[in-house]
């Protein structure tokens, strides 16, 4: 099912310019089969860019890109679930034990084994489905960026940008009528068409002026964005005979659906920037945005920013240090940014779901509660930092930031008895505070050999500062004021009982003191999972946010040979591994993790994992969410390694080639610490693959005309 397969990508481009115009044209082809043997992805693309100076005061330009792609066997959650839980001992083809050979059909081809004899996964064979059930997605994409720019007087310009993005998805789903799980109802066909059209228009007026030691830049603008998304789908079952796949050939209508989504956003914006002697910089901006997601009474949000910096190294009193100090700048900013995305275009509206029919009588049902008070989420961020460069070798920046999210947009869970899962509200405030840094060091730099090192990192803490109620359950997290939004909450695991081989959990025994207060008396171990499911028995199990994370990059070059690689790292933080949990209990017909070999037996009483059993009341809890499956998420991974060679120019110019570089590039080569690259939780995570990618870069010589 998983194997190394060829990835091919080819690109070609042409460019040129003269005194009035410049152009760029490119075309590309990608064929990526992926590591899952039934995956395929193929794409054709092209792009063209043109800029033209009509006269001294008018400039126009356009950029258009087109692509067509086809994909099959995408790595969906179901695909990953199958890879992790379907045993590899199940055969792909039927085996005849009497003849000790594969069974063949009338054409001499091997017959796929759908496993009607299996305890689990009966009627499943992904390789057979790939052969019989061709279900491609096609994707056509058109994108255009067009502008015109008018210069009224030196420094004063008007620019209008018009952008259009269009894509069309078509899915031709088919399940054959002869083999597999759909044979009982003679197959099915599912068709889906998704059409998305969006456009953006903005008009910008800019004025730039320098006078003496002063520089000023002013921007005023307006922007409008509109989106329309349409979906049409239908499914039918029951084909008269094999070989027909179109939906009109099937007999029974299973489902039909269509809907249209619309979204609008209107913005007015402004910005002013000023600097004096390239030492002191001040900037400010203000914008107001109106979103169709909110009720007209709360549709508009106002957002702003203020910033300033001081280039200390340009001061007169810093000249004595100029021999080694290349740059020193102090900077600070404070501003507000808005967010209206709540996963729906109808955030404030109460909606009804149609199609709740009683045979031929149409019916509707309340599907969404209205909230006219819903408004923009606001993120207030303050930054202060220092940029520096010394000895013409070391440069970098250090920055402290504080970000507060006010009126957080979130779906507040509701009791099941209400018939609704939740209601969208502005439920609270969250604050992130931390430090980030970046360093660049030119370790070696001479005629033949160069080596540069880049290091960056971020460390921050998250705290909830305001909630509409004492606490909110959010999956594996529990939100409380003063706690991290990503702090795991659950049952604390206490290991395996060496006498019985059963899982144990920490149980808190309470008592009432002289003041009538409920206090902790002691903590004991229990094998009864149901005794520790209440809130009073659970606790915070660790924060998913790492203590420090970032990247470490090295670049080497020697006489045309270049090598670069990046190590991505994370230190601290917790991870809940749902995939591992699902493979750590016994289910007939399912695969299990090799760690299960260290399960408890009377001969192995100190095993790390509990005894194997099919007793439902016990086995059902073996993979339950507890601290048993929460791990330290520290790791370092080598990725994005590139090795290249640039041919000498005195050789390539003989063929009218300005430069020619051959290279091989790889992604995710080595995991230095065996932990998955995941923040917060890991559920049906697709395996990371190593991708060596050969290629070349060619630039042709072209003289200007």
NUKE-134878 format. One line per 5 residues: number of its first residue (from 1); for each residue x, y, z of C-alpha. Coordinates in steps of 0.02 Angstrom, whole numbers. Layout:
<balos>
NUM> X/Y/Z; ...
</balos>
This chain:
<balos>
1> 0/0/0; 143/119/37; 294/129/-77; 417/252/-154; 353/319/-319
6> 417/442/-447; 374/627/-435; 400/727/-594; 393/916/-612; 444/1020/-762
11> 440/1208/-787; 492/1324/-927; 485/1513/-932; 528/1659/-1046; 550/1841/-1001
16> 603/2002/-1082; 587/2190/-1075; 619/2353/-1166; 598/2536/-1121; 408/2528/-1116
21> 360/2351/-1071; 413/2190/-985; 339/2017/-992; 354/1846/-913; 277/1682/-976
26> 291/1512/-894; 217/1338/-909; 228/1188/-795; 184/1006/-777; 176/905/-616
31> 147/718/-596; 150/666/-413; 94/489/-377; 118/501/-189; 172/362/-72
36> 0/282/-59; -9/163/-206; -182/216/-264; -143/402/-262; -122/506/-419
41> -106/691/-449; -72/774/-616; -72/961/-654; -45/1071/-806; -18/1256/-774
46> 31/1416/-861; 57/1597/-811; 84/1760/-904; 130/1931/-837; 135/2095/-936
51> 172/2274/-882; 162/2418/-1006; 201/2603/-990; 73/2683/-1106; 147/2857/-1080
56> 227/2961/-943; 70/2963/-834; -15/2795/-870; 45/2619/-832; -58/2459/-853
61> -26/2277/-817; -104/2106/-803; -59/1937/-731; -158/1782/-778; -134/1603/-722
66> -224/1445/-780; -215/1268/-713; -300/1102/-740; -274/957/-620; -340/782/-590
71> -321/685/-429; -374/515/-363; -352/423/-200; -328/577/-89; -258/546/85
76> -424/569/175; -457/525/357; -533/361/298; -375/320/200; -263/351/350
81> -381/253/462; -372/104/343; -182/110/335; -164/111/523; -297/-17/573
86> -318/-143/430; -200/-292/459; -67/-319/327; -96/-507/333; -256/-488/233
91> -216/-542/55; -245/-432/-97; -294/-577/-209; -394/-736/-175; -287/-889/-140
96> -336/-1067/-184; -260/-1180/-51; -307/-1335/-151; -200/-1286/-300; -79/-1179/-198
101> -102/-1036/-322; -201/-876/-346; -377/-893/-414; -400/-824/-590; -552/-756/-680
106> -606/-810/-855; -482/-688/-931; -335/-758/-832; -324/-611/-711; -305/-631/-524
111> -466/-611/-425; -462/-479/-289; -496/-540/-112; -637/-439/-31; -627/-542/128
116> -805/-603/154; -730/-724/281; -648/-587/385; -701/-540/561; -680/-357/513
121> -651/-260/351; -766/-375/252; -794/-307/76; -640/-194/85; -492/-199/-35
126> -419/-29/-78; -318/-93/-226; -473/-176/-298; -571/-15/-272; -435/78/-367
131> -457/-43/-513; -647/-51/-518; -702/114/-440; -620/256/-535; -673/416/-446
136> -571/566/-506; -578/746/-448; -546/875/-584; -499/1052/-539; -495/1200/-659
141> -425/1363/-593; -418/1536/-672; -341/1686/-584; -315/1862/-649; -237/2020/-577
146> -258/2178/-681; -214/2358/-637; -194/2532/-704; -92/2670/-623; -107/2857/-656
151> 27/2980/-604; -52/3153/-584; 103/3244/-525; 270/3177/-463; 233/3078/-305
156> 43/3078/-323; -31/2918/-397; -197/2832/-417; -195/2642/-436; -345/2529/-466
161> -322/2340/-445; -450/2214/-504; -430/2031/-457; -536/1883/-509; -520/1704/-446
166> -623/1563/-517; -616/1377/-488; -724/1232/-539; -718/1063/-450; -800/910/-524
171> -807/742/-438; -858/582/-530; -881/454/-393; -918/276/-442; -933/110/-347
176> -947/-43/-458; -1096/-162/-459; -1000/-327/-461; -873/-328/-320; -855/-260/-145
181> -979/-185/-23; -1090/-105/-157; -1123/-266/-252; -1277/-298/-145; -1366/-145/-213
186> -1287/-153/-387; -1166/-8/-367; -1185/179/-353; -1131/342/-433; -1105/510/-349
191> -1078/672/-445; -1029/839/-370; -995/1008/-449; -920/1151/-347; -907/1324/-425
196> -819/1468/-337; -805/1645/-403; -730/1789/-306; -669/1961/-352; -580/2106/-267
201> -577/2288/-320; -469/2415/-232; -433/2597/-270; -277/2671/-191; -215/2850/-190
206> -34/2872/-134; 72/3026/-108; 259/3018/-77; 368/3170/-48; 545/3201/13
211> 597/3376/66; 766/3401/145; 790/3276/285; 606/3231/288; 510/3094/195
216> 321/3074/195; 207/2940/123; 17/2944/129; -108/2812/69; -297/2820/56
221> -397/2676/-12; -556/2577/-33; -577/2390/-60; -725/2279/-99; -725/2089/-97
226> -865/1973/-154; -878/1784/-156; -1008/1665/-226; -996/1477/-202; -1116/1351/-280
231> -1131/1164/-251; -1236/1036/-343; -1229/851/-301; -1329/693/-327; -1312/506/-294
236> -1405/357/-368; -1392/170/-343; -1430/14/-445; -1349/-5/-615; -1427/-125/-743
241> -1260/-204/-789; -1071/-175/-767; -980/-43/-868; -1102/102/-853; -1051/240/-734
246> -1160/390/-773; -1287/437/-641; -1433/434/-762; -1408/246/-788; -1444/203/-605
251> -1619/165/-541; -1638/230/-363; -1609/409/-306; -1509/408/-143; -1478/593/-118
256> -1481/761/-203; -1419/927/-139; -1382/1104/-195; -1345/1269/-111; -1266/1440/-140
261> -1157/1537/-18; -1123/1724/-34; -1005/1835/62; -963/2021/51; -830/2129/132
266> -809/2317/110; -659/2413/178; -596/2592/189; -414/2612/236; -277/2740/265
271> -93/2746/311; 37/2881/348; 226/2853/359; 360/2981/404; 547/2974/431
276> 679/3102/475; 860/3084/420; 839/2896/405; 844/2890/595; 668/2917/661
281> 517/2829/587; 334/2850/631; 186/2763/550; 1/2751/580; -146/2668/496
286> -334/2661/514; -464/2556/427; -646/2511/444; -718/2348/379; -898/2294/351
291> -936/2107/343; -1094/2021/285; -1068/1890/421; -1135/2012/552; -1301/2100/581
296> -1311/2278/508; -1306/2349/686; -1135/2267/716; -1071/2249/539; -928/2373/547
301> -766/2358/643; -629/2488/664; -446/2438/667; -287/2538/680; -100/2533/712
306> 39/2647/774; 224/2614/754; 392/2695/772; 576/2654/761; 742/2736/800
311> 897/2691/701; 1021/2722/839; 1171/2675/733; 1144/2830/624; 1162/2950/769
316> 1316/3060/781; 1362/2993/953; 1372/2816/879; 1507/2857/750; 1650/2798/864
321> 1574/2623/853; 1542/2621/666; 1696/2512/633; 1606/2361/706; 1424/2415/728
326> 1334/2403/560; 1155/2429/617; 1060/2457/779; 875/2497/776; 745/2505/915
331> 565/2479/859; 391/2468/936; 212/2453/873; 36/2435/939; -121/2399/841
336> -286/2311/819; -329/2181/685; -503/2110/654; -567/1934/623; -741/1888/560
341> -710/1705/517; -819/1587/617; -828/1447/489; -994/1507/419; -1052/1650/308
346> -1213/1669/408; -1142/1698/580; -1282/1807/652; -1431/1728/565; -1552/1596/626
351> -1571/1462/493; -1686/1319/449; -1629/1156/369; -1740/1100/227; -1763/924/162
356> -1834/860/328; -1979/785/231; -2116/664/281; -2130/559/123; -2204/685/0
361> -2239/821/128; -2096/948/136; -2023/989/306; -1897/1104/388; -1805/1105/553
366> -1713/1238/652; -1528/1213/618; -1449/1370/684; -1491/1497/820; -1478/1682/781
371> -1367/1804/874; -1385/1984/815; -1259/2042/946; -1116/1947/865; -974/2064/815
376> -794/2070/755; -659/1982/853; -518/2106/889; -335/2059/910; -233/2193/999
381> -46/2170/981; 100/2264/1057; 279/2232/996; 445/2303/1050; 609/2244/978
386> 788/2274/928; 872/2246/759; 1061/2236/753; 1210/2195/641; 1391/2187/698
391> 1562/2151/622; 1483/2128/451; 1452/1947/504; 1314/1935/635; 1141/2011/616
396> 974/1977/695; 824/2039/791; 744/2008/961; 563/2053/991; 442/2044/1137
401> 257/2036/1095; 92/2038/1185; -65/1993/1090; -239/2002/1166; -389/1931/1074
406> -549/2019/1128; -727/1960/1094; -663/1790/1038; -777/1710/908; -823/1534/962
411> -967/1411/958; -1025/1394/1138; -1082/1214/1171; -1263/1188/1225; -1347/1046/1319
416> -1406/903/1206; -1581/924/1278; -1597/1090/1183; -1584/1001/1016; -1440/1116/965
421> -1254/1080/975; -1207/1260/1011; -1228/1445/975; -1100/1566/904; -1047/1703/1024
426> -909/1824/1070; -863/1725/1223; -705/1796/1298; -529/1863/1290; -363/1772/1266
431> -185/1840/1287; -23/1777/1210; 143/1845/1273; 316/1794/1222; 482/1823/1137
436> 542/1784/962; 716/1801/890; 811/1775/728; 1000/1769/701; 1104/1763/543
441> 1290/1727/551; 1411/1729/404; 1529/1598/475; 1647/1592/325; 1650/1706/174
446> 1793/1703/49; 1816/1687/-138; 1781/1500/-150; 1690/1450/9; 1540/1526/98
451> 1445/1464/251; 1297/1554/329; 1193/1501/479; 1014/1556/517; 929/1522/683
456> 756/1576/737; 644/1535/883; 483/1582/971; 428/1559/1150; 260/1616/1216
461> 124/1583/1343; -63/1581/1316; -188/1634/1448; -378/1651/1449; -420/1817/1531
466> -609/1821/1515; -751/1695/1491; -941/1715/1497; -952/1572/1622; -841/1482/1747
471> -777/1355/1619; -804/1293/1442; -774/1115/1382; -680/1117/1216; -644/938/1166
476> -488/876/1257; -464/1050/1330; -554/1140/1470; -557/1330/1466; -545/1426/1627
481> -489/1603/1664; -303/1606/1700; -269/1442/1608; -199/1408/1435; -323/1382/1295
486> -224/1225/1247; -204/1146/1419; -259/963/1412; -392/913/1538; -432/734/1584
491> -402/579/1689; -229/547/1760; -165/373/1718; -83/273/1859; -2/129/1764
496> -36/-57/1756; -84/-156/1911; 54/-289/1921; -64/-409/2010; -212/-404/1889
501> -140/-329/1730; -277/-198/1722; -260/-11/1690; -264/100/1844; -315/282/1866
506> -287/408/2004; -442/437/2109; -459/583/2230; -543/553/2399; -624/709/2473
511> -678/752/2650; -762/901/2734; -657/1003/2856; -712/1100/3010; -761/1250/2903
516> -877/1145/2796; -758/1152/2647; -729/1005/2531; -542/965/2534; -430/827/2467
521> -400/687/2592; -294/570/2486; -267/499/2313; -286/314/2278; -275/203/2126
526> -430/123/2050; -462/6/1905; -639/70/1882; -636/198/1742; -813/257/1781
531> -758/314/1955; -644/450/1882; -748/525/1740; -822/669/1842; -743/843/1839
536> -692/827/2022; -581/679/1976; -497/756/1825; -354/881/1814; -246/980/1694
541> -123/864/1608; -4/985/1522; 2/1124/1393; 12/1083/1207; 110/1243/1173
546> 299/1208/1165; 422/1303/1273; 523/1348/1119; 506/1310/933; 590/1369/774
551> 714/1325/638; 901/1308/609; 966/1328/431; 1140/1305/357; 1194/1361/182
556> 1361/1307/106; 1436/1348/-63; 1604/1298/-137; 1656/1332/-317; 1484/1307/-392
561> 1429/1171/-270; 1295/1222/-147; 1216/1131/0; 1078/1189/116; 970/1107/248
566> 848/1158/381; 815/1079/551; 644/1115/624; 638/1095/813; 516/1103/957
571> 558/1092/1142; 426/1051/1272; 238/1048/1249; 120/900/1257; 39/795/1122
576> -115/685/1131; -87/542/1008; -259/477/960; -187/367/822; -76/277/947
581> -220/257/1069; -328/175/936; -193/45/902; -164/3/1085; -312/-109/1123
586> -368/-277/1061; -501/-286/925; -526/-441/822; -482/-413/641; -387/-251/672
591> -201/-218/675; -113/-172/837; 43/-73/880; 203/-176/910; 209/-102/1086
596> 67/-221/1128; 198/-360/1134; 246/-287/1303; 72/-320/1374; 45/-392/1547
601> 48/-580/1575; 72/-679/1735; 251/-708/1676; 274/-522/1636; 193/-432/1785
606> 294/-271/1765; 241/-241/1584; 210/-64/1525; 42/-104/1447; -112/-195/1516
611> -167/-372/1479; -253/-414/1315; -437/-454/1331; -596/-453/1230; -704/-422/1384
616> -803/-271/1324; -823/-178/1488; -635/-175/1510; -568/-172/1332; -681/-26/1290
621> -578/86/1405; -403/29/1353; -389/168/1222; -493/298/1314; -428/475/1327
626> -315/487/1480; -139/549/1517; -82/375/1460; -79/440/1281; -14/616/1314
631> 171/630/1275; 313/755/1274; 315/834/1100; 499/882/1091; 581/842/926
636> 706/897/795; 685/854/611; 801/874/464; 704/935/313; 718/1037/154
641> 892/978/108; 957/1037/-63; 1118/992/-152; 1158/1084/-314; 1293/1122/-441
646> 1302/1277/-551; 1400/1253/-712; 1535/1383/-748; 1473/1535/-845; 1615/1529/-971
651> 1546/1359/-1021; 1359/1396/-1023; 1377/1560/-1120; 1438/1460/-1270; 1258/1396/-1283
656> 1177/1567/-1250; 1135/1510/-1073; 1167/1635/-935; 1163/1505/-796; 1129/1319/-777
661> 1107/1238/-607; 1073/1054/-572; 1004/1007/-402; 921/874/-297; 804/922/-156
666> 732/818/-17; 594/846/110; 588/763/283; 751/665/270; 784/622/451
671> 694/628/617; 824/661/751; 704/638/896; 563/518/864; 410/625/894
676> 278/680/767; 277/859/704; 105/901/772; 40/1033/891; -104/997/1013
681> -176/830/951; -135/694/826; -282/607/743; -275/508/579; -111/595/539
686> -40/548/369; 137/478/377; 277/599/333; 367/546/174; 542/580/113
691> 541/662/-58; 703/674/-159; 667/797/-300; 793/814/-443; 787/972/-549
696> 877/1104/-646; 871/1293/-668; 911/1372/-836; 922/1558/-877; 945/1611/-1057
701> 1037/1765/-1118; 925/1894/-1202; 977/2068/-1250; 861/2216/-1225; 784/2300/-1376
</balos>
